[in-house]
Amino acid sequence: MRMDAPQPGGKKAHLVRHQAKRGATHCRHVIAGFLLAVIGPSVAVGASVPPAVDGGQADRDAAAARIAAQAIDAGHPAEAAGILETLVAPRHHMLSILPAWHRDLARAYVALGSPDGAEGQYRLALTGASDDEARTLGEELEALFAKTGVAVAVPDTLGPNGAKYFDLHWVDRGHGSIDFATAFALPQDDADRVAFTTAVYRADCVALKTQLLGGAAFSLSGQKLRSFGEGEAARPANDLADHSLRMVCRRDPELKVNQLASVDGRTLTARYRAQRVKRTVPPAHSTQARGAYDAACRAHFEMFVGQLAAEGQVAGPSWQVRDWWDFRTEELAGDRLVGAKAAVAALANADPGSARAFQQACVQEALARGAVPGP
C-alpha cells in the first residue's frame, strides 16, 4: 500500500512511501482480469488488459499507455484511469513517468467528473511538456477552469493507494524557496485510526529539494492523533515526486500568500474516498455491465457472509442483503457467477482496499433499494 504520510520521529522524520511496484502491476492485471471474467470478452472494457509485450518494463508501460488511450477514445474512461493510475503512481526511480500519461489521465478524470484530479494531472503534465504540448495542455486546462473553476487543492493521483493533495498557494521565502502545504488522504483508516495527514514543506526551487517543516495525523472526524516534526531536505525519490515539486515551483502569481491556510484534509479525504467508490459502479445504460456488477456484488456478499458465518457473527441484515443480491442475479448464467466468485476472491487477495470499496458500494445500493425493510 502506498503511504505518503510523514511518520513521527522528531527532527529526523522522513516521508515514507511504500512502493510495491510488482504488487501494483499485478493488481492492475487482476482487476482487468476481474472485469473480463465477470463481464466477458465481448465488452470493450476487455481492452484494458495490456497485451503480452516482449522487452523491458518501459515497453510494457508504453503498451499499457496505448491501451489506456484507446479506452478513452472508445468511451471507457474508468478503465483507462485504472491503467494510467498505475503508470503515474510512485515508482522506482529508474522508471520514467511521461507527460502524455498525465495528460491522458487528466482527460479520463474529466470524463469521470473529477475536475480536481484532472487539474492536478494537467499541471503535472505541464512540468515536462514541450512548447507545443504545453500550448495544447494550457488550452485544455483553461477550458476546465471555465467549466468548473480552479480547485482548492489538486491530487497527484486518485489511485487506490491514497491521494496526496497539493495546495498551490505559496509563501515566498526568498532565494528561490517557497513554503506550501499538503494533505495525504488514505483509502481507508489505518490501524491507528489515521484517515489523513497534513504537512507543511519548504521547497528549494533552484536545487529542487523539499524539506518537511512539520505536520499532523488526523482521524476521519478531524481529531488530531499525533504530530510530527521537521525532516531533512532531500531530492525527489521518483518521477511523481519530481513532477509534483516542479508543479509547486511553477508558482502561480495569483496564488502567492503571506501565510498558509490550513488544508481541509477531512473534506479532501471524504471526496477522494467517494470518488473511489463511485468508480466501482458501471454505466447504468450498459445491460451487460450491469449484470457483471450484480454478479460481482453477489460474489462479494457470499464471501463476506461466509466469513462472518465461520466466526458465528452473521446478523439478520447481512443475510437480507445477501438474499437481495441472490434474487437479483438468479437469471444470470451459472458460468458467469462462477467466474465472478473467482475474480472477486482474486481481487480481495490482491487489493483488499478496492475489494472493500466495491463491497461498500454493493451494500449502499442494496439498502437504497429496500433490501432491509424499515421498522
C-alpha positions as MATLAB code, in Angstrom:
seq = 'MRMDAPQPGGKKAHLVRHQAKRGATHCRHVIAGFLLAVIGPSVAVGASVPPAVDGGQADRDAAAARIAAQAIDAGHPAEAAGILETLVAPRHHMLSILPAWHRDLARAYVALGSPDGAEGQYRLALTGASDDEARTLGEELEALFAKTGVAVAVPDTLGPNGAKYFDLHWVDRGHGSIDFATAFALPQDDADRVAFTTAVYRADCVALKTQLLGGAAFSLSGQKLRSFGEGEAARPANDLADHSLRMVCRRDPELKVNQLASVDGRTLTARYRAQRVKRTVPPAHSTQARGAYDAACRAHFEMFVGQLAAEGQVAGPSWQVRDWWDFRTEELAGDRLVGAKAAVAALANADPGSARAFQQACVQEALARGAVPGP';
ca = [
       0.000    0.000    0.000;
       1.297    3.416   -0.883;
       1.663    5.612    2.163;
       2.714    9.263    1.806;
       2.037   10.071    5.434;
       5.055   11.604    7.209;
       5.900    9.415   10.148;
       6.667   10.660   13.669;
      10.306   10.807   14.666;
      11.132   14.380   15.718;
      13.645   16.241   13.584;
      14.586   13.065   11.762;
      11.064   12.460   10.480;
      11.023   11.304    6.912;
       8.427   10.979    4.209;
       7.610    7.313    3.762;
       6.451    5.767    0.507;
       5.716    2.063    0.442;
       6.009    1.269   -3.240;
       5.079   -2.306   -4.085;
       5.692   -1.882   -7.810;
       5.407   -5.563   -8.592;
       2.264   -5.828   -6.481;
       0.732   -2.752   -8.119;
       1.357   -4.136  -11.598;
      -0.085   -7.486  -10.559;
      -3.109   -5.703   -9.071;
      -3.774   -3.899  -12.350;
      -3.841   -7.195  -14.208;
      -6.026   -8.812  -11.519;
      -8.603   -6.026  -11.761;
      -8.568   -6.141  -15.552;
      -8.940   -9.916  -15.391;
     -11.779   -9.443  -12.893;
     -13.689   -7.345  -15.415;
     -13.076   -9.869  -18.170;
     -14.087  -12.812  -16.027;
     -17.329  -11.184  -14.894;
     -18.333   -9.228  -17.996;
     -16.846  -11.387  -20.711;
     -14.532  -10.653  -23.644;
     -17.261   -9.217  -25.867;
     -17.396   -5.999  -23.850;
     -14.995   -3.232  -24.871;
     -13.707   -2.904  -21.317;
     -11.707   -6.023  -22.011;
      -9.358   -3.782  -23.975;
      -7.985   -2.629  -20.628;
      -5.866   -5.763  -20.415;
      -2.420   -4.873  -21.799;
      -1.265   -7.370  -24.434;
       1.804   -9.521  -23.957;
       4.841   -7.429  -24.859;
       8.405   -8.566  -25.302;
      11.085   -6.364  -23.834;
      11.538   -4.457  -20.606;
       9.264   -2.571  -18.269;
       9.376    0.549  -20.455;
       7.933   -1.422  -23.386;
       5.193   -2.889  -21.222;
       4.358    0.559  -19.840;
       4.169    2.016  -23.346;
       1.818   -0.764  -24.438;
      -0.397   -0.202  -21.399;
      -0.481    3.547  -22.086;
      -1.585    2.898  -25.685;
      -4.396    0.658  -24.449;
      -5.470    3.366  -21.997;
      -5.545    5.999  -24.749;
      -7.687    3.684  -26.876;
     -10.041    3.117  -23.943;
     -10.536    6.881  -23.574;
     -11.295    7.213  -27.280;
     -13.756    4.304  -27.034;
     -15.618    5.940  -24.142;
     -14.249    3.870  -21.254;
     -12.523    6.457  -19.025;
     -12.733    4.398  -15.817;
     -10.791    1.541  -17.367;
      -8.253    3.985  -18.807;
      -7.854    5.653  -15.418;
      -7.245    2.308  -13.734;
      -4.295    1.625  -16.048;
      -2.868    5.138  -16.008;
      -3.075    5.473  -12.221;
      -0.665    2.542  -12.026;
       1.674    4.194  -14.520;
       1.796    7.561  -12.726;
       1.956    6.164   -9.175;
       5.189    6.414   -7.151;
       7.589    4.075   -8.924;
      11.209    3.001   -8.838;
      13.469    5.980   -9.536;
      14.735    4.319  -12.734;
      11.224    4.176  -14.238;
      10.022    7.295  -16.031;
       6.559    8.835  -15.934;
       5.772   10.515  -19.251;
       3.859   13.814  -19.571;
       1.482   12.097  -22.009;
       0.389    9.709  -19.254;
      -0.533   12.619  -17.001;
      -2.370   14.254  -19.922;
      -4.392   11.139  -20.762;
      -5.236   10.568  -17.112;
      -6.416   14.183  -16.933;
      -8.729   13.546  -19.883;
     -10.029   10.377  -18.216;
     -10.709   12.295  -14.993;
     -12.582   14.977  -16.939;
     -14.833   12.278  -18.398;
     -15.303   10.744  -14.933;
     -16.369   14.066  -13.401;
     -13.258   14.520  -11.216;
     -12.144   18.074  -12.053;
      -9.655   18.375   -9.190;
      -7.943   15.182  -10.309;
      -7.921   16.415  -13.902;
      -6.421   19.763  -12.921;
      -3.686   18.003  -10.976;
      -2.761   15.806  -13.926;
      -2.750   18.716  -16.369;
      -0.456   20.665  -14.056;
       1.843   17.652  -13.651;
       1.943   17.150  -17.417;
       2.962   20.766  -17.942;
       6.137   20.266  -15.889;
       7.689   18.118  -18.622;
       5.818   19.108  -21.776;
       7.379   20.612  -24.890;
       6.296   24.086  -26.003;
       3.758   22.697  -28.487;
       2.406   20.212  -25.949;
       2.214   22.944  -23.322;
       0.024   25.083  -25.552;
      -2.465   22.246  -26.037;
      -2.392   21.373  -22.337;
      -2.878   25.021  -21.409;
      -5.927   25.257  -23.644;
      -7.480   22.129  -22.126;
      -6.733   23.374  -18.615;
      -8.302   26.761  -19.338;
     -11.387   25.005  -20.694;
     -11.583   23.014  -17.460;
     -11.263   26.196  -15.388;
     -14.055   27.817  -17.389;
     -16.361   24.905  -16.646;
     -15.523   24.019  -13.034;
     -13.268   26.771  -11.664;
      -9.867   26.328  -10.038;
      -9.561   23.577   -7.418;
      -8.665   24.454   -3.826;
      -6.110   21.632   -3.840;
      -5.083   19.132   -6.521;
      -4.127   15.454   -6.038;
      -1.082   13.807   -7.549;
      -3.352   10.856   -8.419;
      -6.732    9.452   -7.395;
      -5.466    5.881   -7.478;
      -6.385    3.146   -4.979;
      -3.394    3.629   -2.668;
      -4.147    7.144   -1.467;
      -4.014   10.696   -2.800;
      -1.552   13.426   -1.920;
      -3.254   16.802   -2.334;
      -1.189   19.925   -3.007;
      -2.495   23.328   -2.018;
      -0.873   25.502   -4.700;
      -0.881   28.626   -2.525;
       2.697   29.522   -1.646;
       4.722   31.779    0.613;
       7.899   33.373   -0.787;
      10.899   32.647    1.445;
      13.428   34.274   -0.870;
      16.342   32.885   -2.869;
      14.050   30.604   -4.844;
      12.493   28.957   -1.786;
       8.781   28.723   -1.024;
       6.553   27.135    1.616;
       3.497   25.073    0.652;
       1.004   22.732    2.317;
      -0.278   19.243    1.540;
      -2.786   16.674    2.748;
      -2.487   12.935    2.232;
      -5.799   11.010    2.135;
      -5.689    7.294    2.928;
      -8.081    4.926    1.110;
      -9.237    3.620    4.498;
      -8.352    4.307    8.120;
      -5.174    2.598    9.272;
      -4.754    0.547   12.460;
      -4.217    3.737   14.477;
      -7.438    5.329   13.101;
      -5.450    7.727   10.888;
      -7.537    8.835    7.895;
      -5.359   11.667    6.626;
      -2.305   13.729    7.377;
      -1.462   17.359    6.695;
       2.018   18.826    6.376;
       3.911   21.989    5.511;
       7.023   21.834    3.350;
       9.749   24.192    2.219;
      10.757   23.793   -1.413;
      14.109   24.914   -2.786;
      13.073   25.511   -6.378;
      16.670   26.089   -7.503;
      18.203   22.919   -6.075;
      14.876   21.032   -6.455;
      14.761   19.790   -2.874;
      11.984   19.702   -0.288;
      12.093   19.769    3.495;
       9.298   18.738    5.827;
       8.664   21.546    8.328;
       6.015   19.710   10.344;
       2.560   18.211   10.261;
      -0.041   16.058   11.966;
      -2.161   12.934   11.577;
      -5.950   13.008   11.998;
      -8.923   10.685   12.280;
     -11.759   10.947    9.778;
     -13.710   13.061   12.276;
     -10.859   15.573   12.307;
      -9.433   14.596   15.696;
      -5.695   15.238   15.881;
      -3.961   11.968   16.735;
      -0.283   12.931   16.673;
       2.189   15.481   15.381;
       5.495   15.069   13.595;
       8.412   17.442   13.327;
      10.994   18.706   10.948;
      12.711   16.484    8.394;
      15.822   16.759    6.286;
      15.939   18.435    2.867;
      16.009   15.836    0.112;
      15.659   15.461   -3.624;
      12.541   13.738   -5.022;
      12.750    9.963   -4.760;
      10.903    9.230   -8.007;
       9.353   10.851  -11.059;
       5.968   11.544   -9.469;
       7.634   13.367   -6.567;
       9.813   15.259   -9.051;
       6.844   16.314  -11.170;
       4.922   17.341   -8.048;
       7.791   19.519   -6.845;
       8.152   21.138  -10.259;
       4.378   21.742  -10.292;
       4.587   23.554   -6.951;
       7.636   25.530   -8.095;
       5.789   26.945  -11.114;
       4.413   29.437   -8.565;
       1.216   30.893   -9.956;
       1.495   34.617   -9.042;
      -2.208   34.777   -8.217;
      -1.764   32.091   -5.543;
       1.013   33.855   -3.628;
       0.026   34.485    0.019;
       1.667   35.867    3.140;
       0.598   32.937    5.320;
      -0.539   29.414    4.510;
      -4.069   28.433    5.472;
      -4.860   25.022    6.949;
      -5.605   22.327    4.397;
      -9.072   20.791    4.851;
      -7.879   17.203    4.858;
     -11.178   15.907    6.188;
     -13.155   17.170    3.193;
     -10.486   16.086    0.718;
     -10.380   12.578    2.205;
     -14.153   12.197    2.071;
     -14.136   13.380   -1.543;
     -11.316   11.030   -2.511;
     -12.984    8.001   -0.931;
     -16.330    8.850   -2.534;
     -14.657    9.077   -5.931;
     -13.067    5.678   -5.445;
     -16.391    4.064   -4.524;
     -18.147    5.786   -7.422;
     -15.667    4.232   -9.821;
     -16.868    0.734   -8.902;
     -20.342    1.342  -10.345;
     -20.713    0.577  -14.069;
     -22.652    2.804  -16.503;
     -26.386    2.443  -15.899;
     -27.112    2.177  -19.636;
     -24.916   -0.913  -20.116;
     -27.063   -4.015  -19.600;
     -24.122   -6.385  -19.782;
     -22.020   -4.255  -17.457;
     -24.999   -4.055  -15.086;
     -25.173   -7.843  -14.995;
     -21.438   -8.013  -14.344;
     -21.768   -5.604  -11.446;
     -24.666   -7.580   -9.966;
     -22.720  -10.846  -10.256;
     -19.735   -9.243   -8.572;
     -21.878   -7.924   -5.705;
     -23.427  -11.345   -5.176;
     -19.954  -12.911   -5.076;
     -18.707  -10.263   -2.656;
     -21.584  -10.903   -0.278;
     -21.403  -14.660   -0.448;
     -17.743  -14.409    0.538;
     -18.469  -11.807    3.237;
     -21.327  -13.752    4.820;
     -19.266  -16.931    4.639;
     -16.509  -15.247    6.622;
     -18.975  -13.987    9.207;
     -20.649  -17.384    9.478;
     -17.285  -19.002   10.190;
     -16.965  -16.601   13.109;
     -20.579  -17.117   14.196;
     -21.417  -13.423   13.819;
     -23.951  -13.141   10.964;
     -26.645  -10.550   11.716;
     -30.079  -10.508   10.075;
     -29.424   -7.518    7.772;
     -26.353   -9.239    6.311;
     -28.472  -12.228    5.307;
     -31.090   -9.900    3.828;
     -28.573   -8.034    1.701;
     -27.078  -11.312    0.502;
     -30.516  -12.706   -0.350;
     -31.378   -9.484   -2.208;
     -28.343   -9.900   -4.466;
     -29.128  -13.622   -4.905;
     -32.617  -12.747   -6.115;
     -31.317  -10.027   -8.419;
     -28.893  -12.415  -10.137;
     -30.984  -15.582  -10.264;
     -31.362  -15.354  -14.072;
     -27.644  -14.904  -14.785;
     -25.764  -17.799  -16.344;
     -24.068  -20.149  -13.899;
     -20.645  -19.807  -15.548;
     -20.818  -16.031  -15.091;
     -21.494  -16.431  -11.358;
     -18.649  -18.935  -11.014;
     -16.312  -16.553  -12.847;
     -17.401  -13.698  -10.607;
     -16.594  -15.702   -7.470;
     -13.097  -16.498   -8.697;
     -12.431  -12.925   -9.789;
     -13.721  -11.404   -6.547;
     -11.549  -13.760   -4.498;
      -8.516  -12.751   -6.576;
      -9.310   -9.052   -6.171;
      -9.729   -9.399   -2.396;
      -6.334  -11.072   -2.206;
      -4.519   -8.590   -4.491;
      -6.163   -5.322   -3.395;
      -8.223   -5.590   -0.179;
      -8.915   -1.836   -0.176;
     -10.557   -1.890   -3.600;
     -12.490   -5.013   -2.653;
     -13.852   -3.319    0.476;
     -14.811   -0.225   -1.507;
     -16.662   -2.394   -4.036;
     -18.442   -4.234   -1.247;
     -19.482   -0.953    0.404;
     -20.979    0.242   -2.872;
     -22.951   -3.011   -3.102;
     -24.252   -2.540    0.447;
     -25.333    1.036   -0.201;
     -27.190    0.124   -3.372;
     -28.988   -2.800   -1.722;
     -30.038   -0.663    1.246;
     -31.176    2.186   -1.019;
     -33.350   -0.258   -2.958;
     -35.033   -1.698    0.128;
     -33.091   -4.890    0.812;
     -33.574   -4.384    4.551;
     -37.171   -3.363    5.355;
     -37.631   -0.483    7.770;
     -39.439   -0.749   11.123;
];
